[in-house]
Amino acid sequence: MRIRISHAISYVYAEPARHITQILRLTPRDHDGQHVMSWRIEPTIDGRLRATQDPFGNIVHTFSADGPIADMAIQVEGLIETTDLAGIVRGVTERVPVEVFRRDTLLTMPDAALTAFAEDVTRAAETPLSKMHALMEALHETLPCIETGQRTGLGAAAAFAAGESIPQDMAHVFMTCARHLDVPARYVSGYVAQSDTLPHANGAHAWAEVHLDDYGWIGFDPANGLCPIDTHVRVAAGLDFADAAPVRGARKGGDGEALAVRVSARNADGRAANQ
């Protein structure tokens, strides 16, 4: 499948900013499941845009500009060709030992309810792979997913206790349970093109990957209840959202910030998902 992606992040400041710095993890890499045919990041104001890589192998762009800045936007356009590998992740740049992904973080700290849930829903499964599928199916059925704009991230334990979750925290819940079951797990940010069969395919998305000895890394998307397919575009990965956040930044001045985000992911036949 060929997926055309458009991602615009716009800022307006009631008081002009004197300086801004944006850390952007918005650029996908080639691997066996996807090929980046074209990709462009364009700020709408003059500044300095520098590309590096972080310790996880993610492509990171740092944009900085001096003010006064009353408004600005980061515009991303790209075309990705994807292949359905049934969730198997191959050909990805691996910079971090697998054992690192057993670590708990502030967003994936387990509590008694989560550990009990993980043990209960996987008790009948006989292999590590079947345990992960049982965990994903149970989360998809019991933890309703709401769209990102409806609530900010809570972390795994708080999201599970709330009884509903945005896709980012559904990934955190899945990862927390997998790590409790002694399976390395990592967070993935990316995009999902609209599909008639996926309940949550609105452009920007998040899911998890686990490492199993017999398979390597495999993706699990609990919000949609399946392993990532050719609708999914993988962008960045890390221990949790903080390591793979699409945008993080700081500014001097710029009080009264108003933020608007628009994401569109179109597949080859022209259907679109907008957020």
Secondary structure, DSSP 4 states (H G I P E B T S, - for coil): -EEEEEEEEEEEEEEEEEEEEEEEEEE---BTTEEEEEEEEEESS--EEEEEE-TTS-EEEEEEEEEEEEEEEEEEEEEEEE---TTB--S----S-GGGGG---TTS---HHHHHHHHHHTTT--SHHHHHHHHHHHHHHHS-B--GGGS----HHHHHHHT-B-HHHHHHHHHHHHHHTT--EEEEEEEE---TT-S--SEEEEEEEEEETTTEEEEEBTTTTB---TTEEEEEEESSHHHH-SEEEEEEE--SEEEEEEEEEE-TTS-EEE-
